[in-house]
Structure formats: structure tokens, C-alpha cells
Amino acid sequence: MTRRFIGVRWWLGAAFAVVAATSTAIVVSQFSTRSENAFKSQAAHLALTDARTAAAKATSSNLGRLAKQLNVRLRIDPAPSAGERVTGTANGGTFVASVPFHGKTLVATSSRPDVAAAIGTVNGEALRAGVIAGVVGVIVGLLLAQLIALRLRRLSLAAEALAHGDFETPLRFRFRDEFGALTYNFERMRRQLRRSFRHIEGERDRLRMLLERLHEGVVTVDQHLVVDFANNEARRLLGVRLAAGDQLPEPWEGFSLREFVERLFDPDASLAQAHVRPDEEHALALVGIPAQPEGDTVLIVLDDLTEQERRELAEREFVSNAAHELRTPLTTIIGAVEVLQAGAKENPDERDRFLAHIEREAARLARLAHALLALARAHAGQERPRLEPTTLEPILREVADDLRPRDGVVVEIECPPGLAANVNRDLLEQALRNLGENAAKHTVAGRVVLRAYATGRTVRVEVEDTGIGMSSETQRHVFDRFFRGADRDPEGFGLGLAIVRQAVRSLDGRIELDSAPGEGTRVRIVLERAQVREQVPA
């Protein structure tokens, strides 16, 4: 049950009213009592004076005349007097004084309507003045209470605004009293909180940007299983459009994500991990981080293991394929050697034929070993390659001279004399050599062009052919390790273009591919800010 709220202006105003009314009543009562006592005391003194005068002058013959002269009623009481005494009525209208008179008592009764009227007037005016003073006090008290309540209300509204996150509305004060000092301290606190929250918001935005760029999915969930945050990768892996405020979904059959998260809110919960397979082709790793002692959200990290498992499978297949590929040329070489040793070396034709087999298979083994070694070095990246000004035309010419295109295919070079780039010569040559060999291998007729040119500070090196081209599916995976498309060389190892990609990455460049089936291929290496202005000797 909610208790009723009583504003300070009401109970403080009531307190002022009670204090004002009580103080006024006390003052009026004291003033009336003292005034009445003063009037009665003066009238009693006058009555006693008249009695004394009458006792000094009275005789049995002149008592009536003396009473008229003094304006009192006189009588003689035969009882002896115990002393002088004066009594009066409650309203002060009549006073009776008795004094000794020749062994008897002279009693003088004085009627004082003026004293009674004066006492009534004083009491009435005092009461009227008290009522007016009390009303004025109550009004002033209510006004002061309203003023105090208004200032407190402003502070309360300011505190409520701060509680709701409004740090932009300033607080102003007019009086430098205690309320002014309190308002000033509130304003200092508001400015400090605004600076702190702006800093926190900046850090939050930077953290959000960082989380959005992660390759892992990140989701935060509260105790009601409501999503607080989800980055793009998390939305992709969960397969739903998650936004702040959405309920945590159940995206997979056979694994309850909501139960996995609920267990993280247990008091004794620890780091939890799970491996999920949404289907036969995809695999995910889940890591759940429990809520902190004073926190109310848990963190879920999702890692897509599909590509990793695919690479591991490809590498296992490569080991098997490489073993098979190595066994085939080795078997051929061993067999040729045995035939030669058995006597075929005596026949020149047989000897030359088997030596050609040995040379061809040995060259194939050398290419395989060289490709594996180059890929390992480029992929390790243990230290950045050394860059130095290098003239490009000699490199293009050396690569072109080593190419062995098909009959009728022309190898051309297009490069401005003296064009130089700040590169690592060995890596660039290896990339160009692999691109050139790939182009020559898939070009049946036409030409293969090795080209280099500059646009501003950017240097572009291209290998263009008029060969069979590539399909869109092949273009998506042609730079992947161990990839051999249906339209590529079935005897290759899928390493040549992967080596090109690693080499270009090491040079801080990028690769652009333009190809279509039956229309040839153009591969462009773009090296930003690599051009050397001055000519470099070859």
C-alpha cells in the first residue's frame, strides 16, 4: 500500500499557524490578565482610601452626608475589625473596603462601573488584536512555507532529472543562503556528472565500435533473457535480427540457448562452453561469461568454427593428396632409374626417354616443394619484409623470359622506363611469377601481358591474359589455399594464387580480379603510396 504524500508546504504551514496562534494566545492572555489586575488594584486602592477618609471624618450624625460626598455607601459593623481589608467583584464593578472604627468596623462599598468598562474594553481590544496578529502570523507562515517548499521542489525536480539522465538543465539560485549553497552544490554535482557520463558514453561508443568489428559474435543478456546488445556477427550467426529489448531466441534444434544462458545466472555459475552444430556444414563455439557480483547481465561469445574446420579438413586432404602426388612422381622416378640400371641406359633412345620422365617428375617435385616453402614463409610473417626502391621493368622482363607459354601465345611487357616502387623485390617477383605462370598455363591463344604503371603515388602491376577466364564461383575462392576449381588445372596444388595473396598482403597492397569465362583474366596488384619519384638504377 502506497503511503500518501504530504507536502512540506502543508505541514510546515500548519506548524507556522500553530506556533503563531499559540504565541498570540499566550501574549493576549498575559496582557489581559496584567491589565485587569492593574485596574482592580488601582480601584481597590481608591476604595480603601475612601474608607480611611470616611473613618477619619465620620460621626453618627454625618455618615449619610459623608457617603454622598465620597460617592460610596457607608455602614458601621458592630463587630471589631481585624484590620484593613479590600475585596472586589470579578468584573471590577464593586469594591468593599473595611477599616477599624472606634472598636467597630467601618464598611465602605464603592461602585466602579468605569473600572468594569475599562477592563472589558481592554480585554476586547486585546482579543481583537490577538486574532489579527494570529491571522497575520498564519498567513506569513504559510507564505514562508510555500517559499521554502518551492525551493525544495526545484531541488527535487533537479534531482529527479539527474536520476533520469538529464544533465543539461542548469540550476540557478538568487539568494546566497543555505538553500542557495545547496543549489550551488547540486549544480556542481550536475556538471561533474555530465562530464563523467559524456566520458562514459564516449568509451561506450568506442567499445560498441570495437565489438561491431570483432570476428566473434557478442551478445549481452539480462536476467529476463532480454538482449541488451548484439553485434552484427552475432546476428549473422544466430540467423535473426536482434535488437536491444528483444527476447533471446532459440535458433537451433537440439540445443537450448536460453537454458544455456539461464544457468549463467546461478550464484555459483562459472565460465561455460559449448559446441553447437546448427547443421551438417556449420559449427559454432559458445562461451558464456557469468554475471559479476553486482551486475545483472551475462556475456555470450559466439565463434564461427565452420571455416576453421573447413581449413583443417582441406589441410588433411592436402596431406593425403600431397602424399599421393609425391608418391606418383617418386614411383615414376624410381621405376625409370631401375629400368636404366637394368640396361636401358645402353640404348640411347630408351635412356633419353626415361631421363625425360625423371626430369619432368623431378621438376614437378621441385615446384611442389618451392610452393610449400614460399607459402609457409609468407604466412608466418614473423618479421615485416624490407622495402626498398626497386625498378619494376627488369622484374617484369625476368618473369616474362622464364615463362613457357603455349605455341602461338605472345608474352608482352608494358612498363614506363625508370618506374620504381618502394617494395620487397623477392616478394613482388614471386607474386608476378606465380601470376604469370598461371596466365600462361590457362591461355591457349592470344597473349599474356605483364604491365606496370603509376597513378599519383599508387603503383599498379597487372598480369592480363586472353585465356579461358574464371566463373564467379571460382573467383570467390581462387586465392584460397588448396583450392582447385573445375575450370582450373587439375594437376596443380592450389597454392600458387594463395602465395600471391600472402605476398601482396606482406607488401601492404591489395589484389583486384577481373575475369569472365572465355574472356580472359586480369589480376591487378595495387600498392598504395609506393611510387618512387626519382629514377632508380636497374
VMD Tcl script that draws the C-alpha trace (Angstrom):
set ca {
  {0.00 0.00 0.00}
  {1.38 3.39 -1.00}
  {1.53 6.00 1.74}
  {0.01 9.36 0.96}
  {2.48 12.11 0.28}
  {2.06 15.24 2.42}
  {3.90 18.23 1.01}
  {6.22 20.24 3.18}
  {4.23 23.39 2.40}
  {1.24 21.90 4.25}
  {2.82 20.54 7.39}
  {5.29 23.42 7.62}
  {2.44 25.93 7.09}
  {0.39 24.15 9.76}
  {3.36 24.29 12.12}
  {3.73 28.03 11.50}
  {-0.02 28.51 12.09}
  {0.01 26.55 15.37}
  {3.08 28.44 16.61}
  {1.58 31.81 15.62}
  {-1.82 31.04 17.21}
  {-0.28 29.69 20.43}
  {2.11 32.63 20.77}
  {-0.71 35.13 20.16}
  {-2.99 33.43 22.70}
  {-0.29 33.46 25.33}
  {0.53 37.13 24.72}
  {-3.17 38.18 24.75}
  {-3.82 36.18 27.90}
  {-0.85 37.68 29.71}
  {-1.68 41.21 28.58}
  {-5.36 40.90 29.58}
  {-4.53 39.43 32.97}
  {-1.97 42.10 33.80}
  {-4.22 44.94 32.62}
  {-7.19 43.61 34.63}
  {-5.04 43.21 37.75}
  {-3.71 46.76 37.35}
  {-7.22 48.23 37.04}
  {-8.53 46.22 40.00}
  {-5.51 47.11 42.13}
  {-5.98 50.82 41.44}
  {-9.73 50.66 42.17}
  {-9.11 48.72 45.39}
  {-6.58 51.31 46.46}
  {-9.09 54.10 45.83}
  {-11.83 52.23 47.72}
  {-9.52 51.73 50.71}
  {-8.56 55.44 50.61}
  {-12.24 56.43 50.68}
  {-12.84 54.11 53.64}
  {-9.92 55.60 55.53}
  {-11.15 59.15 54.83}
  {-14.65 58.23 55.97}
  {-13.31 56.62 59.16}
  {-11.36 59.78 59.96}
  {-14.30 62.14 59.45}
  {-17.35 60.03 60.18}
  {-19.66 60.59 63.15}
  {-23.00 59.12 63.80}
  {-24.65 62.33 62.56}
  {-22.79 62.99 59.34}
  {-22.41 59.40 57.99}
  {-25.03 59.87 55.28}
  {-23.72 63.23 54.16}
  {-20.15 61.91 54.08}
  {-21.24 58.91 52.00}
  {-22.75 61.21 49.36}
  {-19.67 63.38 49.45}
  {-17.34 60.40 48.85}
  {-19.83 58.66 46.48}
  {-19.75 55.44 48.48}
  {-22.15 53.54 50.70}
  {-21.08 53.56 54.34}
  {-22.20 51.38 57.22}
  {-20.87 50.58 60.65}
  {-20.47 46.93 61.60}
  {-20.50 46.47 65.37}
  {-18.04 43.63 65.09}
  {-14.49 44.68 65.70}
  {-12.25 44.82 62.64}
  {-9.27 42.51 62.21}
  {-7.55 45.12 60.09}
  {-7.94 46.89 56.82}
  {-9.28 44.72 54.02}
  {-10.49 45.29 50.44}
  {-12.49 42.88 48.25}
  {-13.94 43.34 44.79}
  {-16.19 41.60 42.32}
  {-14.80 39.54 39.42}
  {-15.66 42.17 36.79}
  {-14.22 45.04 38.90}
  {-17.58 46.86 39.18}
  {-17.84 46.88 43.00}
  {-15.19 47.08 45.76}
  {-15.82 46.71 49.51}
  {-13.27 48.20 51.96}
  {-13.37 47.71 55.71}
  {-11.27 49.64 58.28}
  {-11.30 49.80 62.09}
  {-13.64 52.46 63.52}
  {-13.74 53.06 67.33}
  {-13.70 49.35 68.17}
  {-16.05 48.62 65.39}
  {-15.69 48.22 61.62}
  {-16.49 50.84 59.03}
  {-17.51 49.25 55.73}
  {-17.36 51.36 52.56}
  {-18.90 49.93 49.38}
  {-17.67 51.64 46.19}
  {-19.40 51.09 42.85}
  {-16.85 51.36 39.91}
  {-18.61 50.81 36.59}
  {-15.76 52.69 34.88}
  {-13.28 50.07 36.01}
  {-15.53 47.26 34.75}
  {-15.94 49.07 31.44}
  {-12.21 49.68 31.13}
  {-11.43 46.05 31.88}
  {-13.99 44.90 29.28}
  {-12.61 47.33 26.69}
  {-9.03 46.24 27.29}
  {-9.95 42.54 27.10}
  {-11.95 43.05 23.90}
  {-9.25 45.06 22.16}
  {-6.58 42.62 23.27}
  {-8.60 39.73 21.89}
  {-9.18 41.56 18.62}
  {-5.50 42.43 18.32}
  {-4.56 38.84 19.14}
  {-6.87 37.47 16.45}
  {-5.45 39.89 13.88}
  {-1.88 39.08 14.89}
  {-2.65 35.36 14.76}
  {-4.15 35.60 11.27}
  {-1.20 37.66 10.06}
  {1.20 35.14 11.59}
  {-0.59 32.24 9.94}
  {-0.55 33.99 6.54}
  {3.12 34.88 6.85}
  {3.90 31.34 7.99}
  {2.07 29.85 5.02}
  {3.89 32.18 2.62}
  {7.25 31.24 4.11}
  {6.31 27.57 3.96}
  {5.31 27.94 0.31}
  {8.59 29.71 -0.46}
  {10.64 27.00 1.24}
  {8.57 24.27 -0.41}
  {9.02 25.90 -3.81}
  {12.79 25.99 -3.45}
  {12.84 22.42 -2.20}
  {10.61 21.44 -5.12}
  {13.10 22.90 -7.57}
  {15.89 20.87 -5.99}
  {13.67 17.77 -6.06}
  {12.91 18.25 -9.76}
  {16.61 18.75 -10.46}
  {17.48 15.54 -8.58}
  {14.73 13.68 -10.47}
  {16.09 14.96 -13.79}
  {19.56 13.74 -12.83}
  {18.11 10.36 -11.91}
  {16.57 10.13 -15.42}
  {19.85 11.08 -17.10}
  {19.16 14.75 -17.86}
  {22.45 16.54 -17.21}
  {21.85 19.53 -19.49}
  {19.38 21.64 -17.47}
  {21.31 24.12 -15.26}
  {20.28 25.08 -11.71}
  {20.12 28.77 -10.79}
  {19.79 30.46 -7.39}
  {19.07 34.07 -6.36}
  {19.84 34.12 -2.65}
  {23.15 33.15 -1.09}
  {21.63 31.38 1.91}
  {21.64 27.72 2.90}
  {19.29 26.84 0.04}
  {21.50 28.82 -2.35}
  {24.56 26.91 -1.14}
  {22.70 23.61 -1.56}
  {21.61 24.58 -5.08}
  {25.19 25.58 -5.94}
  {26.47 22.20 -4.78}
  {23.76 20.48 -6.83}
  {24.87 22.45 -9.89}
  {28.50 21.42 -9.33}
  {27.41 17.82 -8.99}
  {25.37 18.11 -12.25}
  {28.33 19.47 -14.20}
  {30.63 16.79 -12.83}
  {28.13 14.05 -13.63}
  {27.67 15.45 -17.14}
  {31.42 15.30 -17.75}
  {31.61 11.79 -16.32}
  {28.67 10.48 -18.33}
  {29.96 12.06 -21.53}
  {33.26 10.30 -20.94}
  {31.42 7.03 -20.25}
  {29.28 7.49 -23.36}
  {32.40 8.07 -25.44}
  {34.01 4.93 -24.04}
  {30.77 3.03 -24.60}
  {30.62 4.15 -28.23}
  {34.24 3.16 -28.76}
  {33.58 -0.20 -27.14}
  {30.49 -0.67 -29.32}
  {32.53 0.11 -32.45}
  {35.19 -2.35 -31.33}
  {32.61 -5.05 -30.67}
  {31.00 -4.43 -34.06}
  {34.35 -5.04 -35.76}
  {35.06 -8.29 -33.96}
  {35.01 -11.50 -35.94}
  {33.27 -13.17 -33.00}
  {29.62 -12.69 -32.15}
  {28.96 -10.88 -28.85}
  {25.59 -10.80 -27.05}
  {24.72 -9.43 -23.59}
  {21.53 -10.67 -21.91}
  {19.81 -9.62 -18.67}
  {18.05 -11.81 -16.07}
  {14.79 -11.72 -18.02}
  {16.62 -13.11 -21.10}
  {16.23 -9.78 -22.87}
  {19.03 -8.78 -25.22}
  {20.93 -5.65 -24.23}
  {23.42 -5.70 -27.10}
  {24.25 -7.86 -30.11}
  {26.85 -7.11 -32.78}
  {26.50 -7.85 -36.48}
  {28.42 -11.13 -36.29}
  {26.11 -12.37 -33.52}
  {23.05 -11.55 -35.60}
  {24.57 -13.40 -38.55}
  {25.43 -16.50 -36.54}
  {22.06 -16.60 -34.78}
  {20.25 -16.03 -38.06}
  {17.85 -13.42 -36.63}
  {17.63 -9.64 -36.48}
  {18.42 -8.97 -32.85}
  {17.99 -5.53 -31.34}
  {18.16 -4.18 -27.80}
  {14.96 -5.14 -25.98}
  {14.28 -8.35 -27.96}
  {13.87 -11.68 -26.26}
  {16.77 -14.10 -26.67}
  {15.78 -16.51 -29.49}
  {16.07 -20.27 -29.75}
  {17.80 -20.52 -33.14}
  {18.92 -24.17 -33.08}
  {17.26 -27.53 -32.72}
  {18.79 -29.88 -30.20}
  {20.47 -27.11 -28.19}
  {18.62 -24.60 -25.98}
  {20.41 -21.27 -25.97}
  {18.00 -19.86 -23.35}
  {18.74 -22.72 -20.91}
  {22.47 -22.23 -21.52}
  {22.12 -18.53 -20.57}
  {19.82 -19.18 -17.58}
  {22.48 -21.38 -15.97}
  {24.91 -18.46 -16.12}
  {22.76 -16.55 -13.59}
  {23.19 -19.21 -10.90}
  {25.09 -17.85 -7.86}
  {27.82 -20.48 -8.26}
  {27.97 -20.28 -12.08}
  {31.38 -20.33 -13.76}
  {32.66 -19.94 -17.30}
  {30.61 -22.20 -19.59}
  {31.49 -23.54 -23.03}
  {29.51 -25.43 -25.64}
  {29.96 -26.73 -29.19}
  {26.93 -26.40 -31.47}
  {26.29 -27.73 -34.95}
  {23.30 -25.89 -36.46}
  {23.54 -28.19 -39.48}
  {25.98 -30.56 -41.14}
  {28.02 -27.78 -42.73}
  {28.33 -25.28 -39.88}
  {29.90 -25.41 -36.42}
  {29.87 -22.84 -33.60}
  {31.73 -22.49 -30.31}
  {29.83 -20.79 -27.45}
  {31.47 -19.23 -24.40}
  {29.24 -17.94 -21.59}
  {30.64 -15.49 -19.02}
  {28.51 -15.27 -15.84}
  {27.25 -12.03 -14.36}
  {29.51 -10.15 -11.97}
  {28.50 -10.00 -8.26}
  {26.90 -6.57 -8.70}
  {25.95 -7.00 -12.37}
  {22.72 -8.16 -13.95}
  {23.88 -9.22 -17.43}
  {25.80 -12.16 -18.83}
  {28.06 -12.18 -21.88}
  {27.87 -14.71 -24.69}
  {30.66 -15.05 -27.24}
  {29.96 -17.00 -30.45}
  {32.82 -18.14 -32.66}
  {32.20 -19.48 -36.15}
  {34.28 -22.63 -36.48}
  {32.96 -23.51 -39.92}
  {35.86 -22.05 -41.87}
  {38.39 -23.31 -39.37}
  {37.08 -26.85 -39.61}
  {36.89 -26.47 -43.37}
  {40.54 -25.40 -43.46}
  {41.54 -28.27 -41.18}
  {39.69 -30.67 -43.47}
  {41.35 -29.09 -46.50}
  {44.76 -29.40 -44.86}
  {44.10 -33.04 -44.03}
  {43.03 -33.59 -47.61}
  {46.16 -31.75 -48.74}
  {48.39 -34.05 -46.72}
  {46.67 -37.04 -48.28}
  {46.78 -35.52 -51.78}
  {50.38 -34.34 -51.35}
  {51.40 -37.83 -50.24}
  {49.70 -39.25 -53.29}
  {51.24 -36.60 -55.57}
  {54.68 -37.21 -54.10}
  {54.30 -40.97 -54.40}
  {53.38 -40.80 -58.10}
  {56.46 -38.87 -59.38}
  {58.71 -40.71 -56.95}
  {57.39 -44.03 -58.22}
  {57.98 -42.89 -61.80}
  {61.50 -41.70 -60.98}
  {62.37 -44.87 -59.08}
  {60.96 -47.02 -61.85}
  {62.89 -45.12 -64.52}
  {66.12 -45.43 -62.53}
  {65.60 -49.18 -62.12}
  {64.95 -49.58 -65.86}
  {68.07 -47.59 -66.68}
  {70.14 -49.61 -64.25}
  {68.72 -52.80 -65.77}
  {70.29 -51.95 -69.13}
  {68.10 -49.34 -70.78}
  {70.90 -46.83 -70.38}
  {72.77 -48.68 -73.10}
  {70.03 -47.77 -75.60}
  {70.23 -44.02 -76.38}
  {66.55 -43.68 -77.26}
  {65.36 -45.54 -74.17}
  {67.84 -43.67 -72.00}
  {66.68 -40.27 -73.27}
  {63.02 -41.20 -72.83}
  {63.45 -42.31 -69.21}
  {65.69 -39.38 -68.40}
  {62.94 -37.09 -69.73}
  {60.50 -38.82 -67.37}
  {62.89 -38.30 -64.49}
  {63.44 -34.62 -65.39}
  {59.71 -33.96 -65.73}
  {58.78 -35.61 -62.43}
  {61.74 -34.05 -60.60}
  {60.64 -30.61 -61.84}
  {57.15 -31.33 -60.56}
  {58.56 -32.26 -57.14}
  {60.67 -29.09 -57.11}
  {57.64 -26.95 -57.93}
  {55.66 -28.55 -55.14}
  {58.44 -28.08 -52.57}
  {59.07 -24.49 -53.65}
  {55.36 -23.63 -53.45}
  {55.02 -25.10 -49.96}
  {58.12 -23.27 -48.70}
  {57.06 -19.90 -50.17}
  {53.59 -20.23 -48.67}
  {54.98 -21.06 -45.23}
  {57.32 -18.08 -45.26}
  {54.62 -15.66 -46.41}
  {52.08 -16.98 -43.93}
  {54.41 -16.93 -40.91}
  {55.02 -13.19 -41.13}
  {57.47 -13.31 -38.25}
  {59.04 -10.06 -39.41}
  {57.97 -7.42 -41.89}
  {59.72 -7.61 -45.27}
  {62.35 -4.99 -46.01}
  {61.10 -2.41 -48.53}
  {63.45 -0.57 -50.84}
  {63.22 1.43 -54.09}
  {63.08 -1.09 -56.92}
  {62.85 -0.54 -60.67}
  {59.92 -2.58 -61.99}
  {60.79 -3.12 -65.68}
  {63.71 -5.57 -65.02}
  {61.46 -7.68 -62.78}
  {58.75 -7.86 -65.42}
  {61.31 -8.79 -68.04}
  {62.88 -11.56 -65.92}
  {59.47 -13.08 -65.19}
  {58.48 -12.86 -68.86}
  {61.70 -14.55 -70.01}
  {61.10 -17.52 -67.68}
  {57.52 -18.13 -68.80}
  {56.82 -21.09 -71.09}
  {53.58 -20.23 -72.86}
  {51.85 -22.44 -75.43}
  {52.74 -22.16 -79.09}
  {51.23 -19.03 -80.62}
  {50.89 -17.19 -77.29}
  {52.86 -13.94 -77.08}
  {54.25 -12.55 -73.81}
  {54.38 -8.72 -73.75}
  {55.71 -6.13 -71.28}
  {54.22 -2.68 -70.76}
  {56.12 -0.50 -68.29}
  {57.41 3.11 -68.42}
  {61.23 3.21 -68.28}
  {62.54 4.09 -64.84}
  {59.25 3.41 -62.99}
  {60.23 2.41 -59.46}
  {58.31 1.38 -56.36}
  {59.18 1.01 -52.71}
  {58.72 -2.79 -52.39}
  {60.40 -6.02 -51.42}
  {61.80 -7.29 -54.70}
  {61.69 -11.02 -53.87}
  {58.05 -10.98 -52.74}
  {56.90 -8.94 -55.74}
  {58.83 -11.19 -58.13}
  {57.36 -14.34 -56.56}
  {53.83 -12.93 -56.87}
  {54.37 -11.91 -60.50}
  {55.98 -15.24 -61.35}
  {53.01 -17.19 -59.95}
  {50.52 -14.93 -61.74}
  {52.47 -15.19 -64.99}
  {52.74 -18.98 -64.83}
  {49.03 -19.23 -64.04}
  {48.18 -16.98 -67.01}
  {50.46 -18.86 -69.41}
  {49.03 -22.20 -68.27}
  {45.41 -21.16 -69.00}
  {45.99 -19.22 -72.24}
  {45.62 -21.30 -75.40}
  {45.90 -18.46 -77.90}
  {46.46 -14.72 -77.84}
  {48.80 -13.05 -75.44}
  {49.94 -12.62 -71.83}
  {50.74 -9.06 -70.79}
  {52.84 -8.04 -67.78}
  {52.10 -4.38 -67.12}
  {53.14 -1.73 -64.56}
  {52.08 1.92 -64.31}
  {51.56 4.65 -61.75}
  {48.61 6.90 -60.83}
  {49.78 9.53 -58.38}
  {51.72 7.80 -55.62}
  {49.97 4.47 -56.30}
  {51.70 1.80 -58.36}
  {49.67 -0.86 -60.18}
  {51.17 -4.07 -61.50}
  {48.96 -6.22 -63.73}
  {49.04 -9.63 -65.37}
  {46.48 -9.88 -68.17}
  {45.75 -12.85 -70.44}
  {43.31 -13.89 -73.16}
  {42.79 -17.33 -71.64}
  {39.77 -19.33 -70.52}
  {38.77 -16.92 -67.73}
  {37.03 -17.82 -64.46}
  {33.47 -18.34 -63.29}
  {32.09 -16.24 -60.44}
  {32.29 -19.23 -58.08}
  {35.95 -19.76 -58.93}
  {36.74 -16.06 -58.45}
  {35.39 -16.21 -54.87}
  {37.82 -18.96 -53.86}
  {40.69 -18.74 -56.33}
  {43.05 -17.20 -53.74}
  {42.22 -19.79 -51.07}
  {44.84 -22.35 -50.20}
  {44.45 -25.78 -51.81}
  {41.55 -24.60 -53.98}
  {41.33 -26.27 -57.38}
  {38.21 -25.33 -59.30}
  {36.59 -27.38 -62.03}
  {37.86 -24.93 -64.66}
  {41.42 -24.81 -63.27}
  {44.46 -27.08 -63.67}
  {43.59 -30.48 -62.12}
  {47.31 -31.28 -61.70}
  {48.04 -28.14 -59.65}
  {48.27 -27.96 -55.88}
  {46.05 -24.90 -55.29}
  {48.95 -22.94 -53.79}
  {50.13 -20.52 -56.50}
  {47.50 -17.80 -56.09}
  {47.39 -18.30 -52.30}
  {51.10 -17.42 -52.29}
  {50.30 -14.33 -54.38}
  {47.75 -13.17 -51.80}
  {50.14 -13.65 -48.87}
  {52.95 -11.85 -50.69}
  {50.75 -8.87 -51.60}
  {49.49 -8.63 -48.01}
  {53.08 -8.54 -46.80}
  {53.66 -5.60 -49.17}
  {50.62 -3.74 -47.68}
  {48.90 -3.96 -51.06}
  {45.66 -5.39 -52.36}
  {44.57 -7.60 -55.26}
  {41.85 -6.80 -57.79}
  {40.48 -9.53 -60.06}
  {38.57 -9.03 -63.30}
  {37.59 -12.16 -65.22}
  {34.77 -13.85 -67.10}
  {34.51 -17.32 -68.68}
  {36.01 -17.30 -72.17}
  {37.07 -13.63 -71.97}
  {40.41 -13.85 -70.21}
  {41.61 -12.66 -66.81}
  {43.25 -9.54 -65.41}
  {44.85 -9.60 -61.95}
  {45.97 -6.26 -60.61}
  {48.29 -5.67 -57.63}
  {47.67 -2.20 -56.11}
  {50.48 -0.72 -54.00}
  {49.35 2.49 -52.27}
  {51.91 5.28 -51.77}
  {54.66 3.07 -53.19}
  {55.86 5.11 -56.18}
  {59.41 6.44 -56.03}
  {59.66 9.85 -57.68}
  {63.32 9.71 -58.65}
  {64.67 7.16 -61.09}
  {66.34 4.14 -59.54}
  {69.20 2.42 -61.37}
  {68.35 -1.09 -62.50}
}
mol new
graphics top color blue
foreach p $ca { graphics top sphere $p radius 0.5 }
foreach p [lrange $ca 0 end-1] q [lrange $ca 1 end] { graphics top cylinder $p $q radius 0.2 }
display resetview
